[in-house]
Amino acid sequence: MNRRRFLGAAGVVGLGALAGCSGAVGSVAPPSVPEDQLSEGGWTKTDETEQTVFEQSYGPVTVTAKSTAVTYEDEALAADVREKTLGKIDGTLALYSASHINFSPDLNNLPGGVGRAELLSEVQSAAEDQFEQRMRDTGLENVTKTGEAEFETDSGATPGITTFSAEYPVGTLEYEASGETFTIEGGAIEVAGDLAVWNAGDYVVVAGGAYPGENFATTTEKDLSEAITVTVDIDLGLAPSEYEQEVRGLMAATE
C-alpha cells in the first residue's frame, strides 16, 4: 500500500467525469470558498478543474451541466503526522473540495416540463456515487455510506449532509532502535467523509471532504533479553471532532 495515495486523488466532490460529453454551458466560475480560514488552517490548494459532468435528455430537452471544482489538502496535518511517525506515514490525511455546477438550459428556466427537483436528485445521487468511488480509487477500503446529518450553510440553505466511513490500511511499520528492528502492525486509520449538495440560485454547489475519523494509537513490545523489554508506543494525537467541525465549517462558508 502506497501511503502517499491516501485521499491524494480524492477531488471527489466535483462529481468527476460522469460523461465525456460537451454542452452549451460557458465557462463556470469557481465556488467561493473561505480563503482566510483555509490558509489559517494549513490548507493548500492543489487542483482546479473545469469539466462537463452531466448530460441527460428529458423528452425533447437535453440538459447539460458543467462544473468547476477546487481541491485543498491539509498540509499542516500531513506534516505533523509525518514528523510523529518519522516519515512512515506520509500522505494527505484531510481533503476539502467544492464545485459550482451550471446548467444549460438555465436551472430556473427548464422547458418542456422538466422537473428541477428530479434533476437535483440525479445530481445528488451522482455526486454520492462518485464520492464513494474516488475514495476507493485512493486505496481506502470498506467505503460505506453511513447516514445523514442536519446541516445548514452560512447563507441559510439546509441541504443536510450525507456521511461516509472508510478505512485507510496503515500496513506494517518498521523502526530501528538499539540495533533492533521493531515491527508494528499498524491496522487502519478510520476515515470519515461528509458531502452536501444544494441549489443556490441558478446553479448547484457540491461541497465536502474527508478526514481522520478517529485517533490512531498502537503499542508493541520487544524482548531484547530475558531482563529487558522495550515498548514502542505510537499515538498520533488525531482529533476527529475538530476535523469534522473544521470541514463542515468550510462547507457552510462555501457559496
MOMO-V552779 format. One record per helix or strand of 3 or more residues. SS is the DSSP state (alpha for helix, beta for strand). FROM is the first residue (numbers start at 1). TO is the last residue. If there is no record, write none. Layout:
SS,FROM,TO
SS,FROM,TO
This chain:
alpha,3,5
alpha,12,14
alpha,35,40
beta,43,58
beta,61,74
alpha,75,84
beta,95,104
alpha,116,137
beta,141,149
beta,161,169
beta,172,177
beta,180,185
beta,188,200
beta,203,212
beta,217,223
beta,229,235
alpha,240,253
